[in-house]
Amino acid sequence: MTEDTPTRPPEGALLRLVRLAAGMSVQDAATAAGISKARWSQVVGGHESRRGRTQPVVASDGLLARMAAAVGVDADRIEQAGRPDAAEVLREMQRRRPSGEPAPGLTDDERELTGAFLEALRARRADSNAGDSDNDTIS
């Protein structure tokens, strides 16, 4: 990072670590959270560029909770990363949906596809002990 680029926030570092450990691409994680790949990278990196200027990005509590749910981060870890507001939202999300159900706001078809996708990721991860092939530089 350059001296003009903000340091990655603790919650961004956590999301990146868990995403990589899960074998998920940035696109897959962003899709599971219901946001664009660009927005995922901005939140995880802690900055965005607008009109040639780098500006800090802090996710709302709801957005961060959705991102955490998408990669399987639990509320305690989000709280430890300094975001008790997002942890509270994530806990409420988890109380409101049955265990194992994909993120809220999805259609039935999207839920089915997301569930199948997550099962495939888990199977791939279980079958592979290979290192991370993620070439993402931001997140």
C-alpha positions in Angstrom: 0.0 0.0 0.0 1.1 3.5 -0.6 1.3 6.1 2.1 -2.0 7.6 0.7 -3.8 4.3 1.0 -5.6 3.6 4.3 -4.6 0.5 6.2 -6.9 -2.4 5.8 -9.4 -2.3 8.8 -9.4 -5.3 11.2 -12.8 -6.4 10.0 -11.5 -6.3 6.4 -8.5 -8.4 7.3 -10.8 -10.9 9.1 -13.1 -11.2 6.1 -10.2 -11.7 3.7 -8.6 -14.4 5.9 -11.8 -16.4 6.3 -12.7 -16.0 2.6 -9.3 -17.3 1.6 -9.5 -20.2 4.1 -12.9 -21.1 2.7 -11.5 -21.2 -0.8 -13.9 -18.6 -2.0 -13.1 -16.0 -4.7 -13.9 -12.4 -4.1 -16.7 -12.7 -6.7 -18.2 -15.7 -5.0 -18.1 -14.0 -1.6 -19.6 -10.8 -3.0 -22.4 -12.7 -4.7 -23.2 -14.6 -1.6 -23.4 -11.2 0.3 -25.5 -9.7 -2.4 -23.0 -7.0 -3.4 -20.7 -6.3 -6.3 -17.1 -7.5 -6.4 -15.9 -3.9 -6.4 -17.9 -3.0 -3.2 -16.6 -6.2 -1.5 -13.0 -5.1 -2.3 -13.6 -1.6 -1.1 -15.0 -2.7 2.2 -12.3 -5.3 2.8 -9.5 -2.9 1.7 -10.9 0.0 3.7 -10.9 2.5 0.9 -12.3 3.5 -2.5 -11.2 5.8 -5.2 -13.4 8.6 -6.3 -12.4 11.3 -8.8 -8.8 10.3 -8.4 -8.8 10.5 -4.6 -8.6 7.7 -2.1 -11.3 7.8 0.5 -11.8 5.6 3.6 -14.7 3.1 3.5 -16.5 1.9 6.6 -19.3 -0.7 6.0 -22.6 -0.2 7.6 -23.4 -2.6 10.4 -25.9 -4.4 8.1 -23.6 -4.7 5.2 -20.7 -6.0 7.3 -23.0 -8.6 8.9 -24.1 -9.8 5.5 -20.5 -10.1 4.3 -19.6 -12.0 7.5 -22.5 -14.4 7.0 -21.5 -14.9 3.4 -18.0 -16.3 4.3 -19.0 -17.9 7.7 -17.5 -15.4 10.2 -19.3 -15.6 13.5 -20.5 -12.7 15.5 -17.9 -13.0 18.2 -15.1 -12.6 15.7 -16.6 -9.5 14.1 -17.0 -8.1 17.6 -13.3 -8.9 18.4 -12.4 -7.1 15.2 -13.9 -3.9 16.6 -17.4 -4.0 15.1 -19.9 -4.8 17.9 -22.6 -3.0 15.9 -22.3 -5.5 13.0 -21.9 -8.4 15.5 -25.3 -7.5 17.0 -26.9 -7.4 13.5 -25.3 -10.8 12.6 -26.6 -12.4 15.8 -30.1 -11.2 15.0 -29.8 -12.5 11.4 -28.8 -15.9 12.8 -31.7 -15.9 15.3 -34.1 -15.2 12.5 -33.1 -17.9 10.1 -32.8 -21.6 10.5 -29.3 -23.0 10.8 -27.6 -23.5 7.4 -30.0 -21.3 5.5 -28.2 -18.9 3.1 -28.3 -15.1 3.6 -31.6 -13.3 3.8 -33.1 -11.4 0.9 -32.7 -14.2 -1.6 -35.4 -15.7 -3.7 -36.1 -19.4 -3.3 -34.1 -20.2 -6.5 -31.2 -18.1 -5.2 -31.3 -19.9 -1.9 -31.2 -23.2 -3.6 -28.3 -22.2 -5.9 -26.4 -20.7 -2.9 -26.9 -23.8 -0.9 -25.6 -26.0 -3.7 -22.7 -23.7 -4.3 -21.7 -23.8 -0.7 -21.9 -27.6 -0.6 -19.7 -27.7 -3.7 -17.2 -25.4 -2.1 -17.1 -27.5 1.1 -16.6 -30.6 -1.0 -13.8 -29.0 -3.0 -12.1 -27.8 0.2 -12.4 -31.3 1.7 -10.9 -32.9 -1.4 -8.0 -30.5 -1.7 -5.1 -29.6 0.5 -3.6 -27.3 -2.1 -2.5 -23.8 -1.2 -4.5 -20.7 -2.0 -4.5 -19.8 -5.7 -6.2 -16.5 -5.1 -4.4 -13.8 -7.0 -6.5 -10.9 -5.6 -4.4 -8.0 -4.5 -7.0 -6.0 -2.7 -9.0 -8.5 -0.8 
